[in-house]
Amino acid sequence: MSIFDFLGKDPRTLFLAFSPAHSNWRVVSWNFDLKNPKERQWALEVHKPEQESIEWSRGAVESVQFFKNKKLIRKRRIPAEKKEFQELMNLCIHSTLKQSLESNHEFLLTPVSGAMTADYQNEAKALLWIQASFGTLTRSLDQFKDRPDLILTAAVFSGIEPDSGLHVLRIMAFNMDIFCYFQSDLSLRIAVFDDKNLGHGNAKSASFQQIIKVTKPQIYDEIVKLVHRIAMVGEIR
């Protein structure tokens, strides 16, 4: 047993202190860039402006680590009676995703000036494409109910991207890489990449892209439903 199991704050206190409120960049990931395919990992990160993160790992042993500005401040093996720890970690995951989605509500409800009938017609087609594509993803996620051998590989990035300064929501799930840019003219730009057989980030051209002006709430509702489904599948059990 590691010395970190005994030293430092009670992990329950650190879970409860973790908050995405007032953060400008948030990351939630599941089994992303695993070094050992037999392991499982859930990770959270928020910038506000200090960087706080939690990593829950399941391998030969199951443990949780807490970081501040990338410095390890607490590591603890998960006890045999782990339900309380699981619930606290799941609470942190859901609260971070909730903040990521709800922080964009004002933007979505603010109309874009100069929108025309042609915009609505194009966006109606875009909505159908998104519903069909996200439906395929959702059906893949539904398989997890009966297939414990499946590994969820996904990530959600949201807020002001540290490198570019762009306001973005990025969802990576299976082979799909979805970018939503919240632009200064209040339009929503969406680009979807299909990384099938390539690995995340390797597709060079978008399978779909569209500027959304009129139907921002309807389009975003499909995004919310997809993130919610990922979150439910990705809970620690």
N, C-alpha and C positions, 0 to 999 in steps of 0.2 A: 504494500500500500504506500502511495506517495506521500511525502511530507505535505504536499498541497492539499491533501484530504483533511488536514488538521488545522492549517494556518489560514488566516484571513477571515473575511466576513462570511456569515451564513449565506450560501448560494440563494436561498429564498429571498433574502433581503436584496441581493443584486438583481434577481429576476424582477422583483417588484419595483426596483429603482429604474429599470430600463424603460425608457419612454421615447417614442418617435415624435412626440409633440415638439414643435419649433425646430425640427430638423429640416435641413435643406437638401439632403441626399439620403436615400434609403435603399438598402439591398436585402432581399430575402432569397436564399438559394437552397436547393435540395440536391445533394449528391453531385455537386458541380465540380468538375476537374478533380475527381477522385484519384488519388495515387494508388490505392488498392481497391480493385473492383469488388472485393468481398466486404468492404466497409460501407457504412452509410453515414451521411453527414447532413445536418441542418445548420444553416448559418444565417445570422442577422448582423446588419451593420447600419448605423445611423451617424450622420455628421451634424453637429449643432453648436458651435463649429468643432468642438472636440469630437473625436471619432470613438464611438463605443460599439463593441461587437460581442456576440455570443456564438460559440461553436459547440454543437452537440454532436458527438461522434459515437458510433456504434461499431465495434469490431471485436477483437479478442476481449476487450473490456469496453464498458460504456462510460463515457465521461462528458462533463461539460466544462468549458473554459470561458472565462470572461476577460475581455481586453479593453484597455483604454489607451487611445492613441497608439494602437498596435502593440502595446506592452501588456503582457500577461499579468493580471492582478489576482486571479483566483482560478484554481483548477480543482475539480472534485469528481471522484468516481460516483456514478449514479448508484444509489443504494438498491438493495433487492426490492424493497417496498418503494417503487419509483413513481407511483401514480401522481403524487403531488408535484414532483419535479416535471413530469410530462405535461401536466395541466398548466403549469407556470410557463413552460417553454412554448406551448401551443398558444397561450394567451399573448405572449410577446410576438409570435408570428402573426397572429390575426390582427393585433393592434397596429403593427407596423404596416400591414397591407391595407388596413382600413384608413390609416392616415395617408397612405400613398394615393388611394383612390379619391377620398373625400376632399383632399386639398385642391382638387381641380374643379370643384363644383361651380364656383363663381365664374371661372373661365368658360365652362360649358354652357352656362345660362346667359352669357352676354352675347347679344346678336352681332353678326359680322355685317358691316355696312357694305352696300353694293351687291348683295347676293341677288341672283337672278333665277328665273324659271329653269334655265338650262343647268344651273348648279344643282337644283333639286332633282332634276331628271338623272343627272350623272351620279348623284349621291344615292339615289334609290337603287341603282344598279350596284353601287359599291356596297350598300347594306346587304343585298342579297348574296354577294360574293363572301362577305365577312361571315354572315350567318352560316353559309354552307361550309366554309373552311373551319370556323370555330366549332361547328357541329362535329366535324371529323375528329378534331382534337378532343372534344368532350367524350365522344364514343370511345376513344383510346383510353381516356382517364377512367371511364366506367369499368374497364377491364380489371382495374386494380381491386375491385370488390371481391373477385373470385380468384385472383392470381397473385398470391403473396410473393411469388418469385420475381415479379416485375419490379424494376427500379425506376422511381420517378427522377428524371433529370430535368430540372427547371430552375428558372430564376426570374425575379422581378426587380427591376431597377427603376427608381422614380425620383423626381426632383430636378435640381439644377446640377447637371453633369459636371463633375469637378474639372475635367480636362477642357471641355468645349464651352462651358457656361450656358449650354442650351437647356431649356425646360423640356424634359423628356419622360416618357413612361415606356420602358422596354420590357417585353415579356418573351422569355425563351422557354419553350416547352417542346420536348421531343425534337423534331426537325424544323420547327417553325421559330422564326426570329421576328418579332413584331415591334416596330418602332412607332410611337405616337409623339409627334412634336407639337408643342403648344406655342404657336407662333405669335409674334408681336402684333400682327394685324387681327388677332383673335381667331384665326382659322386653325383648324386641326389638320396636320399633315400626317398621313399614315403610310408606312412602307412595310411590306411583309416580304421576308426572304425565306426561301425553302432551302435548308441546308442538308437535305436528304443525301446520304452517302458521302457527305463532305466533312462534317463536323461543324460545330457552331462557329459562325462568323466567316465561313469560307465562301458562301454564295456571293457572287460579285454583282448580280443585278436582281432587282426586286421582282418577285412574282406578281406583286400588286402594289400600286401606290395611288393615292388620291388626296386632293385637298378637300376638306370637309368644312362647309360654311353654314349650311342650313340645318343639317340633321346631326349636329354634334351630340345632343343628348341620346338620340337613338343608337348611334354608332358606339358611343361610350358605354351604353347599357350592355352591349354585347361583350365589351372588354371586361366590364365588372363581373358579369356572369362567368366568364372564362377564368378570371383570377380567383373568384370564389370557389370554383370547382377544383382548381389546382390546390388551393389552401386546404380544402377538406380532405383531398387525397393525401396531401403532404403532412397531415398531422402525425405527431409521434404517438405510436401505440405500443 
